Amino acid sequence: MKVSNITNVDKFFEVIDSCKGKVELVTGEGDRLNLKSKLSQYVSLANIFSNGEIPELEILASEKEDIDKLLNFMMQG
């Protein structure tokens, strides 16, 4: 799923942390980074945004419940 215009990065990470299954960021090169890892969160996302906003990401979630959480976050913020 593609997510875009994430302005509340802290809340985004809270949603990621609450997911039960794997949540991965797909890079432009096709690599998959585990977003449940704090180190991956800081290292990978620090390279994606510099002004406090994440313009667009491709994220894969392994559990339907987690997909629903992410979609809810994107709709309600």
C-alpha positions, -999 to 999 in steps of 0.1 A, spaced: 0 0 0 12 35 -7 8 60 21 13 97 16 15 131 33 22 118 68 25 149 89 22 133 124 53 111 123 51 103 160 15 90 156 26 71 125 53 52 145 28 45 173 5 28 148 34 9 134 45 -2 169 10 -14 177 9 -37 147 10 -74 154 26 -87 122 55 -75 100 54 -40 86 79 -33 60 90 -2 41 98 -9 4 126 13 -9 129 26 -44 154 -1 -50 130 -28 -39 146 -35 -5 123 -42 24 131 -26 58 114 -38 90 96 -7 103 89 -24 137 127 -20 144 135 13 160 168 14 143 152 9 109 126 36 117 153 62 124 178 53 98 155 47 68 130 75 75 157 100 83 168 97 47 132 100 33 121 133 49 139 163 63 112 188 70 90 167 94 67 154 67 68 121 48 55 127 12 50 91 1 60 56 11 52 21 0 44 -1 30 37 -38 32 18 -53 62 14 -90 67 -18 -90 88 -52 -78 77 -57 -62 111 -25 -42 107 -36 -30 72 -68 -18 87 -49 2 114 -27 18 88 -57 27 66 -75 41 96 -45 63 104 -43 76 69 -80 85 68 -82 100 103 -47 111 109 
